[in-house]
Amino acid sequence: MRVYVPLTLSGLAEAHSTGELGTGPLVAYAVTPALREWYRSDDIEELEYAALNRAALASLRLLAADPGATRRRVVVAADVSDGAVSAAPERGPDPAGLGEVRLAGSLRLAKVASVHVDSADAEAEVTAAAEALAAADGGDDGARFVVDGAEDHELLWYATQEIPNLVEPGH
């Protein structure tokens, strides 16, 4: 199963240093039955893109909680066995929880297929979106528009061999 793990650049740097993401359980996003039903699509690429976008929003939430983090969303894509993934607790009709799953343990960096990161050009919009997130969650339409502005930036694809270039300044 392909999972998408939300991170920040500092979280990616730590994973690069230790060789694994977190200690578990890890929150990730995947093509789940609820996500399939919500998007009503049979196109697996479209559904995986939706799961990637759910993880990008979760990365934005990590940025909102860490004002010192570089303002770029980061999502790591990895292939794991179906048995390593469990459904996340039900969050009812909350669209933010669509596709959310849990990985019981840490995820070895060697299992990572690719990394998806905002370009430097997105930092201003991502910063504004992180600051507006709480108001958007509270129903403020103007703040929701700001958050959606960050979503207009496509995450760039990086091979795992490029991780040092992403996390080590001047590398």
RAMO-V880359 format. One record per residue. OMEGA is omega in degrees with one decimal (none if undefined). NEAR is the number of other C-alpha atoms within 10 Angstrom. D_CENTER is the distance of its C-alpha to the mean C-alpha in whole Angstrom. Layout:
omega: {OMEGA;OMEGA}
near: {NEAR;NEAR}
d_center: {D_CENTER;D_CENTER}
//
This chain:
omega: {175.6;176.5;-179.7;-175.1;177.7;178.5;167.1;177.3;177.7;175.4;176.7;177.9;178.2;178.3;178.1;-179.2;-174.9;-177.9;177.6;178.1;172.4;179.2;179.0;-10.4;179.7;172.5;177.4;178.3;-177.5;175.5;-179.5;176.5;179.7;178.3;177.9;-178.5;-178.8;-176.3;177.0;179.6;174.3;-179.1;-174.7;178.5;177.7;179.8;177.5;175.5;177.1;178.6;176.7;179.0;176.0;178.9;178.0;176.7;177.2;175.5;176.9;177.6;176.2;178.3;179.5;-179.3;-176.8;-175.9;-179.1;-177.3;173.6;-171.3;173.6;176.3;-179.4;175.4;177.8;177.1;-179.4;175.0;-179.4;177.1;178.8;-178.9;-179.9;-173.7;172.8;179.2;176.0;175.9;-179.7;177.5;178.1;-176.3;-178.2;-179.3;-179.8;-179.2;-179.0;178.0;-177.4;177.6;177.1;170.9;-172.8;-176.2;177.1;179.2;179.7;179.8;178.3;178.8;-175.8;179.6;-178.7;177.7;-179.1;-172.8;173.1;171.8;177.5;179.9;-177.2;-171.1;-178.9;180.0;179.1;176.8;179.8;-179.5;178.8;179.2;-177.2;-171.8;-179.0;178.6;178.0;177.2;179.0;176.0;179.3;-177.3;177.7;177.7;177.4;177.9;178.8;178.4;178.2;177.7;176.4;-179.5;176.8;178.3;176.4;173.8;178.9;-178.9;176.5;171.6;-178.2;178.6;-179.0;-178.9;179.0;178.1;-179.3;-170.3;-178.7;179.9;177.2;180.0;none}
near: {13;18;29;32;30;28;28;23;22;15;17;25;18;15;19;18;13;12;15;17;23;16;11;12;15;18;20;28;33;27;24;17;10;15;22;20;11;14;13;10;12;10;10;11;11;14;21;21;14;20;26;26;19;26;31;29;24;24;22;28;20;19;25;21;12;13;12;9;15;15;25;26;30;29;32;26;23;20;14;15;9;10;9;12;21;14;14;16;10;10;11;8;10;8;12;13;19;27;27;27;23;20;23;15;14;14;23;15;18;10;13;21;15;18;23;21;21;20;14;11;10;20;17;12;20;27;21;17;28;25;20;19;21;16;15;19;13;10;11;13;12;12;21;18;14;20;26;17;15;24;19;10;15;14;20;12;14;16;11;17;10;12;17;15;11;17;18;11;7;7;7}
d_center: {16;13;10;6;5;3;6;9;11;14;12;12;15;16;15;17;20;20;19;16;13;14;17;16;15;12;9;7;8;11;14;16;19;18;15;18;21;19;18;22;21;22;21;18;17;16;15;12;11;11;9;6;7;6;3;4;6;5;5;8;9;9;11;13;14;15;17;18;15;15;13;11;7;6;4;7;9;12;15;16;19;19;21;18;16;17;17;15;18;19;18;20;20;17;15;12;12;13;11;10;12;13;14;17;18;16;15;17;16;18;16;13;14;12;10;8;9;11;15;17;18;15;16;18;17;13;16;18;15;14;17;18;15;18;20;18;18;21;22;23;23;23;20;18;20;18;15;15;16;13;12;15;14;12;10;13;13;14;16;16;19;18;16;19;19;16;17;20;22;25;24}
//
